[in-house]
């Protein structure tokens, strides 16, 4: 009898320790994801002109602040609240302000689970900042930032991570799998970025009278690459943290994340080197990010070898995608956000249906290249199309309303002078600093 009591106490202690570890790990991961806001700010500021650097940082700051308030008030409840039947497959409505019915997973407290999820909501919002850089009215951008975290992004989360219709299945065996957000976070941001940049039109001087692209160099390569490093570090919260537990899986998730990021940078470097004759620094940084975005959906489902393939392919894709949006679609995206997050987010999500290894727990079915049939691939394609359609419709309406009633773009005079002083009252750099230098072959 005494031995039974000791065994029970030991088990209770072990369970309690595991619960504490899970909460500490996921909260730490949330902090790493929030740090990514600094990475985005540095990348965007580096790839744009010095006269707009304060505006870039202000937008990234407000993406987190406005997003946190909106997600706390309403977004978290839409994403995770209530049951999952009927209308609940598409839209939650319980746990506002982390009140009664606030959701959680596993050993996590509702507050820790919220902190991890709000960090992701802010990431989806801030992706758009770079694509709309150097010509957007701050008040219009602030309104966008609030709405995406309040409504547009949470509905997508509901469909998958919140137990909604894509997680429940779409008519074929297996459910939609996006482990950490290639589509749920990054593609959402990338698609919204496309419609934002499209609504604004190109920056003054981006195209000549015949429609040919003119280079507008960013002002700081060091900013851009430092931002890439900060984002890389943050991604170790983004992907391993999405396990939502401190267990043995997080190490291999970190390995696949690393493999894809490194290979994405390498293949982007060689691709742009082949195309232009120079191993461009900015595009290599975008290759790193493209690899990270692409592996995020399948980081727990694929082998390290497959991660190298996915990341490497994304590094090539991003170079040609940037060129396509610049030269063919004529959408001015100063930092390549549409290509990195939108295109490579969709690509990486679809890759789950090709490269997923066998899963004993049934979270995914084997991919086409690993002996499975096309079921998982079909599911992934359906989900990508559905998410892209939702974001396209809602973002198009949002930017059209902002354009019609409040104005979306600054005047030509404001754009030429720069947004820092006219929008925020002071320059980003003191006198004698911040002249536009360097060369960026991003586009």
C-alpha positions, 0 to 999 in steps of 0.5 A, a space after each residue: 500500500 505504501 509503495 502504491 502511494 509513493 508511486 502515485 505521488 511520484 507520478 503526480 509530481 512528474 505530471 506537475 513538472 511537465 505541465 510547468 515545463 510546457 508552460 515555460 517553454 511555450 511562453 519563451 517561444 512566444 517571446 521569441 516570436 514577438 522578437 520577430 517584430 524587430 526582425 521585420 522592422 529591420 528588414 523592411 527599414 533596410 530595404 527602403 529609403 532612409 526618409 521613411 525609416 521611422 515610419 517603418 518602425 512605427 508601423 511594426 510597433 503598432 502591428 503588435 500593439 493594435 494587434 494585441 488589443 484586437 486579438 485579446 478583445 475579439 480575435 482569440 475568441 473567434 479563433 478558438 472559442 466555443 464548440 466546433 459543430 455547425 457555425 462553429 466550424 467557421 467562427 468561434 464566439 467564446 472567451 472574449 478578453 480571456 473570460 469564461 470559456 477561454 481556450 487552451 491546449 494540453 497542459 497550457 494555461 489559457 494565458 500562456 496559450 493566448 500569449 503564443 497565439 497573439 504573437 502569431 497574429 502580430 506576425 501575420 499583420 506585420 508582413 503587409 508593412 513592407 509591401 505597402 512601404 513608403 507611400 501609405 497613410 499611417 492612419 489607414 495602415 493602423 486601421 488595417 492592422 487592427 482589422 486583420 488581427 480582429 477578424 481576418 486572421 482569426 477566421 483562418 485560424 478557426 478553420 484549422 488550429 481552432 478545430 474548424 472545417 479544414 481540420 475536420 476534413 474536406 471529403 478526402 482521408 486526412 486533414 489539412 496540415 499546417 503545423 506552424 503557419 506557412 499558410 495560416 500566418 505567412 500566406 495570409 500576410 502575403 495575400 493581404 500584402 498583394 492587395 494592399 500594394 495593388 490598391 496603393 499602386 507603385 511608388 513614384 519613379 518605380 517604373 519608367 514611361 515604358 513600364 520598365 522597372 527602375 531600381 530604388 535601392 534600400 538604405 542599409 544592407 546591414 539592417 536588412 541582414 541583421 533583421 534576417 538573423 533576428 527572424 531566424 532566431 525568432 523562428 526557433 520559437 515559431 516552429 518548435 514552439 508550435 509543438 505546444 509542449 516541451 517534449 522530444 519533438 522540438 529538437 527535430 523540428 528545429 533541425 528541419 527549420 535550420 535545414 530549409 533556411 540554410 538551403 533557401 539562402 544558398 539556392 537563392 544566392 546561386 539563382 540570383 548570381 546566375 541571373 545577374 552575375 552577382 551574389 546579391 546580399 538582399 536576395 540571399 537574405 530573402 532566400 533564407 526567409 523563403 526557406 523558413 516560410 516554406 518549411 513552417 507548415 511541414 516542419 514536424 512532418 518531413 525529414 531533414 532531407 525533405 526539408 533541404 529540398 523544400 527550402 532549396 526550392 523556395 530559394 529558387 522560387 522567391 527569386 523568380 516570384 520577385 521578378 514576376 511581381 515587379 516585371 509582369 504583374 507590375 505590383 511594387 513590393 519594396 521588400 518582396 513580402 508577397 513572394 517570400 510569404 505569399 508564394 512560398 507560404 502556399 508552396 510550403 503548405 502544398 509540399 506537406 502533401 508531397 513530402 510528409 513521412 508516415 505519422 502514427 498519430 494520424 495528424 497527416 497522411 503520407 505524402 505522394 513522394 513517400 509512398 502515399 496517395 494524393 489524398 493529403 496533397 488534395 487536402 492541402 491544395 483545397 485549404 490553400 485555395 480556401 484561405 487565399 480566397 477568404 483573405 483576398 475577398 476581405 483584404 480587397 474590401 478592407 483596402 477599397 473602403 480605406 481608399 474610398 473613405 479615409 484615403 490610403 496613399 499619401 500625396 506625391 509631395 509627401 511621398 517625395 519628401 518622406 513619411 517620417 517628418 510629415 507623418 510622425 513629426 521627426 526624422 528617423 535619423 539625426 542631421 548628417 545620418 541616413 543618406 541613401 547608400 548601397 545597392 540592392 538588387 532585390 527586384 
